[in-house]
Amino acid sequence: MGLSTEQLNHLGDDLLPEGVYAEKEAAIIRYAQTLTRDIFIDDATYSNLAEHFSDEQIVELCMVVGLSNMVNRFHATFQTDVDDTTTSANAEADRVAGACTLPRPEAVQV
């Protein structure tokens, strides 16, 4: 996806480290974190996006992050299983490129 291992390691950080992300990338990450965690976007976060993106691009970003949140919350609610094809693809990617540094949810026994 174009992110380095170091960038992946810091995606969940409350404060993004200096020099790891370009300014545009950091604006997107802060926006996605805020929308996901707080659901409310303050003026500073929006202004930071507007420095780098057009209104149309911000609308598209909102749709992508919002849709991802909806899908993730659906799967979290119903604890859907990951299909064998996806599990195999993840294992193969880990084997070829190294283990993903983002934590994967553990299987939940219901």
N, C-alpha and C positions, 0 to 999 in steps of 0.2 A: 504494500500500500504506500510505499515511499517513505515510511518512518524508520529511523534507525533504532537499534536496540535501546540506546540511551533515551531517545524520545518516547518510546513505548514505556520505559521504566518510570517516566515522570507524568504520564497522562492523568493519573489520579491525584497528583499532588495539589494541595490547597494553594500553595504559592509555587508558581512555575519558576524553575531556576533560570537565571539570566544566561543567554547565549545558547540555549539548547534548541529553541524554536525561533523561526523567523517571526517578526511582529505580526504578520497576517495569521500565521498558524496559532500563535499564542492567543490572538483575539478570538479565533474560532473555538479553541479549547476552553478558554474562560467562559465563553457564551454557553457552550454545551454543558459544562459543569454546572453553571448557574441555573440554566433552564431545567436540568435534570434534578438537581438537589433542592433548589429554592422555588422553582416554577415562576418566579417573578424576575423580570429583567429590569434592572435599574438604569437610570439615565447614563451613568458612566460606562456600563457594559455596552449599551446600545451605541453610544458615541464612539467607543473604541472600534466597534464593528464598522460603523459608518465612515471611519477614516480610511478603511481598506476596501469596502465593498459598496456596490450600488444597492438601492432599495430592493430591486428585483433579486439580487444575490442574497440579501438578508432574508427575504421571504423564502427563498429556496432552502437556505440553511435552516430556518425555523421549521420548515416542513420535514426536512430530513431528520433533524434531531428529535422533533416531536413524534414522528412516525416510529423512529427507533425506540424511543421511550415507551410508546404504546405497545409495540411488539414485545419488548423486554418485560414489561409489566404483565402482559397476558401470559407469557411463558412462566414468569415467576409465580403467578397466581395458580396456574394449573400444573405447575411442575412438569412441563412436557419433556419427554425424552428426546435426546439427540439421536438422530437416525444413524445407522451403521456407516453410511457413506460419508457423512460429515465427521464422525469419529475417526474413521480411517484416514480421511484427508488431513485432519488435524495431526494425527500421529505421524503421517508421512511428512508433513511440513516441518514438524519438530525434528524428525530424523534428518532431513535435508538441510534445514536452515538453523537448527538449534531450537531449543524449547522456547515457546512463547513466554515472555516475561509478565504478561498480564495474568492474574489469577483466574483460573477457570472454576466455575462452581462445582462443588462436589455433588455426586449423584445423591439424591435424597430418597431414602427408603420410605415408602408410604404404606 
